[in-house]
């Protein structure tokens, strides 16, 4: 078996888009920063989001049954930091940007590179994390800035296309 540190060092070399995952509904409004998001299938359109089991965000997601994956643009570095800071209230997090809604009522970030408005359809737990499968109900795409990327334990921007 490899060590936890060796695994984390390897994962730090895996570039990923930075996303703010949001939810709203009967359990209240919540949100967190995540890079562990990926497509599962396009029929039906489904993606997955991973979340630490110790996060208070689990209660919001379970209670609301919906979420929106908002892929951040290069100018959203400060917002990524706000949504990953544990001691901030949801009002402090959401107050730093403009939001709207699509189909599910989950907050959609204005100026996001892409927003995937989803209903949660399945949840699996493995080790320290939950893997949440979500069927996409609506998509909003912005033309313009590049996506913010997390690589080498820091935020980066993408260069020119080859």
Secondary structure, DSSP 4 states (H G I P E B T S, - for coil): ---HHHHHHHHTTS-EE-EEEEE-STT--EEEEES-EEEEEETTEEEEEEEETT-THHHHHHHH-EEEEEEPBGGGHHHHHHTT-TTS-HHHHHTTS-EEE-SS--EEETT-SEEEEEEEEEEEEETTEEEEEEEEEEEEE--SSPBEEEETTEEEE-----
